[in-house]
Amino acid sequence: MVLQLERTPKVEALRNYPAGTLERLAQLLAMGATAKADPRRECFYEVESDSEVFYVHISPSNGRVLLIGIWPKSSISAMDFHSTKVA
C-alpha cells in the first residue's frame, strides 16, 4: 500500500534520532511511501525508503507520527519475521 498524508506531518520519536531522520520520514509520508499496516496493531505501519524501514504509529485523532524504530531495509520485514513460525 502507499501511505501518503495530506500535509507534511509533525514527526516525534521515542528515542533521540538525528533531526535528518525525522525530516526524511516526514518527507516520505508527504510524498507517498510504500507501507505495510501492522496486522496486530491498529494505526502502526512499516514505512519504507530506498534503504531504511521506519516503524511508526500515526494517531487517528491528530495525525501526529511517532517514530518507534528504524532499521536497514532487507528482504524480510520485521512483521513478516515475527509472524513466521519455526518448526
Backbone torsions as a table, in degrees:
resi	resn	phi	psi	omega
1	MET	NA	155.1	175.4
2	VAL	-105.7	126.6	179.7
3	LEU	-105.6	119.5	179.7
4	GLN	-138.1	126.4	177.9
5	LEU	-93.5	149.9	-174.7
6	GLU	-63.6	-33.8	178.5
7	ARG	-135.3	166.7	179.4
8	THR	-61.7	120.8	-174.4
9	PRO	-79.6	159.9	170.5
10	LYS	-84.0	121.6	-177.9
11	VAL	-108.6	128.5	175.3
12	GLU	-118.8	164.2	-177.4
13	ALA	-136.1	148.7	175.8
14	LEU	-75.6	-28.7	179.8
15	ARG	-115.0	175.2	178.0
16	ASN	-86.3	87.0	175.3
17	TYR	-92.5	151.4	176.4
18	PRO	-59.7	148.4	-179.7
19	ALA	-56.5	-35.1	179.3
20	GLY	-61.0	-34.1	178.3
21	THR	-65.3	-44.9	179.4
22	LEU	-66.1	-37.3	178.4
23	GLU	-66.8	-41.2	177.7
24	ARG	-60.4	-44.1	179.5
25	LEU	-63.9	-44.6	179.0
26	ALA	-60.5	-42.2	178.7
27	GLN	-65.3	-42.4	178.0
28	LEU	-57.6	-46.5	-177.7
29	LEU	-69.2	-31.9	178.4
30	ALA	-73.2	-34.5	-178.7
31	MET	-84.8	-25.7	-175.4
32	GLY	106.8	121.5	-175.6
33	ALA	-133.2	151.4	174.4
34	THR	-66.7	133.2	-177.1
35	ALA	-145.5	154.6	173.3
36	LYS	-122.5	129.3	174.8
37	ALA	-74.4	140.0	176.6
38	ASP	-76.4	116.9	-176.4
39	PRO	-68.8	-15.5	-179.0
40	ARG	-96.5	-15.3	-175.1
41	ARG	-136.9	122.7	179.2
42	GLU	-69.2	137.3	176.6
43	CYS	72.1	16.3	175.1
44	PHE	-110.1	140.8	-174.9
45	TYR	-143.5	153.0	164.8
46	GLU	-100.7	118.4	-179.3
47	VAL	-108.5	127.5	-174.2
48	GLU	-103.9	137.3	167.0
49	SER	-108.5	-170.4	178.0
50	ASP	-64.0	-33.0	-173.0
51	SER	-126.5	-6.5	-174.4
52	GLU	-135.3	160.5	171.7
53	VAL	-124.4	129.0	178.7
54	PHE	-106.9	130.6	174.3
55	TYR	-101.1	120.3	-171.6
56	VAL	-133.5	159.2	167.8
57	HIS	-116.7	131.8	176.6
58	ILE	-112.8	117.5	-177.4
59	SER	-67.3	124.8	177.8
60	PRO	-70.8	-19.6	-177.5
61	SER	-85.3	-37.3	-177.0
62	ASN	-128.2	-1.6	176.8
63	GLY	77.2	3.9	178.5
64	ARG	-68.2	146.3	-178.9
65	VAL	-109.5	127.2	177.9
66	LEU	-110.7	115.2	177.2
67	LEU	-80.3	119.0	-177.4
68	ILE	-99.0	-38.6	-178.9
69	GLY	-159.8	163.2	179.2
70	ILE	-147.3	141.9	177.5
71	TRP	-150.5	162.3	178.1
72	PRO	-64.4	143.1	179.4
73	LYS	-70.2	135.7	176.9
74	SER	-137.8	-172.0	-175.8
75	SER	-77.6	-15.0	-179.8
76	ILE	-127.9	136.5	-179.4
77	SER	-82.8	162.2	178.8
78	ALA	-64.2	-37.7	179.4
79	MET	-66.3	-39.7	177.3
80	ASP	-65.7	-41.0	-178.8
81	PHE	-61.8	-46.1	-176.6
82	HIS	-73.3	-22.0	179.7
83	SER	-88.8	-9.3	179.2
84	THR	-76.8	132.6	179.2
85	LYS	-99.7	135.9	177.6
86	VAL	-91.1	130.1	-178.3
87	ALA	-82.2	NA	NA
